[in-house]
Amino acid sequence: MNRLIYKCNRIVNCTRRTLNQTSVRTHSENVVITEGEIRDILQKKFPQSQAIKVEDVSGGCGAMFNIYIESNDFKGLSIPKQHRSVYDTLKEQIKNIHGLHLETKIPS
């Protein structure tokens, strides 16, 4: 089931595959980004994480994500440096999504 979601700088077609697997495809590229893919990348980068939550908030399209990471890997880093670390980790995926809301936390 493909449907036109919205226009931004490009047209985004949306395909719903399973309850936990969503994908996004653009006309200029055939790129698939899933919650699971993002979660796996973050778990490898932040092995001391006590919580990593990735949620597609684009209505099942995979164009916008909420990400929450609670990890000891962030000890000694300011919030901007914590976020930069995550953005650098997801640099390739971020190129192909519309938006990202990020929250990081150091466990107490």
C-alpha positions as CSV (number, residue, x, y, z in Angstrom):
1,M,0.0,0.0,0.0
2,N,1.8,3.1,-1.2
3,R,0.4,6.6,-0.5
4,L,1.6,10.1,-0.9
5,I,2.2,11.6,2.5
6,Y,3.4,15.2,2.1
7,K,5.7,17.5,0.1
8,C,8.9,19.0,1.6
9,N,11.9,19.3,-0.6
10,R,11.0,16.0,-2.2
11,I,8.0,13.8,-2.5
12,V,8.0,10.9,0.0
13,N,6.2,7.6,-0.7
14,C,5.3,5.5,2.3
15,T,5.1,1.7,2.5
16,R,3.9,0.0,5.7
17,R,5.5,-3.5,5.9
18,T,4.9,-4.8,9.5
19,L,3.9,-3.4,12.8
20,N,7.5,-2.8,13.9
21,Q,9.2,-2.4,10.5
22,T,8.5,0.8,8.6
23,S,10.3,2.1,5.5
24,V,10.7,5.3,3.6
25,R,11.5,5.6,-0.1
26,T,12.3,8.8,-2.0
27,H,11.9,9.3,-5.7
28,S,15.6,10.2,-6.1
29,E,16.9,7.2,-4.1
30,N,15.7,3.8,-3.1
31,V,16.5,4.0,0.6
32,V,14.9,2.0,3.3
33,I,15.2,3.2,6.9
34,T,13.6,1.2,9.7
35,E,13.2,1.6,13.5
36,G,15.1,-1.6,13.9
37,E,18.0,-0.5,11.7
38,I,18.4,2.7,13.7
39,R,18.1,0.8,17.0
40,D,20.8,-1.7,16.0
41,I,23.2,1.0,14.9
42,L,22.8,2.9,18.2
43,Q,23.2,-0.3,20.3
44,K,26.5,-1.0,18.6
45,K,27.7,2.6,19.1
46,F,26.5,2.9,22.7
47,P,27.1,-0.5,24.3
48,Q,26.6,0.7,27.8
49,S,23.0,1.8,27.1
50,Q,20.4,1.0,29.6
51,A,17.6,2.1,27.3
52,I,17.4,2.8,23.6
53,K,13.9,3.6,22.2
54,V,13.3,4.4,18.6
55,E,9.8,5.4,17.5
56,D,8.5,6.2,14.0
57,V,6.2,9.3,14.6
58,S,5.4,9.9,10.9
59,G,2.3,7.9,10.8
60,G,4.1,4.7,9.7
61,C,6.1,6.3,7.0
62,G,9.6,6.2,8.5
63,A,10.3,9.9,7.7
64,M,10.4,11.2,11.3
65,F,11.7,9.5,14.5
66,N,11.7,10.0,18.2
67,I,14.9,8.6,19.7
68,Y,15.6,8.2,23.5
69,I,19.0,7.0,24.7
70,E,20.0,6.5,28.3
71,S,23.7,5.5,28.5
72,N,26.8,5.7,30.6
73,D,28.6,6.3,27.3
74,F,27.5,10.0,27.7
75,K,29.3,10.5,31.1
76,G,31.4,13.6,31.0
77,L,29.8,14.9,27.8
78,S,27.6,18.0,27.6
79,I,24.1,17.6,26.1
80,P,25.2,19.2,22.8
81,K,28.2,16.7,22.6
82,Q,25.9,13.8,23.5
83,H,23.6,14.8,20.6
84,R,26.5,15.4,18.2
85,S,27.7,11.8,19.0
86,V,24.3,10.4,18.1
87,Y,23.9,12.6,14.9
88,D,27.4,11.6,13.8
89,T,26.5,7.9,14.3
90,L,23.3,8.3,12.2
91,K,24.8,10.6,9.6
92,E,23.9,8.4,6.6
93,Q,20.4,7.7,7.9
94,I,19.7,11.3,8.7
95,K,20.3,12.2,5.1
96,N,17.2,10.3,4.1
97,I,14.7,11.2,6.8
98,H,12.6,14.4,7.3
99,G,13.0,14.9,11.0
100,L,14.4,13.6,14.3
101,H,13.7,14.4,17.9
102,L,16.5,13.3,20.2
103,E,16.6,12.9,24.0
104,T,19.7,11.7,25.8
105,K,20.3,10.9,29.4
106,I,23.0,9.7,31.7
107,P,21.7,7.0,34.2
108,S,21.5,8.2,37.8
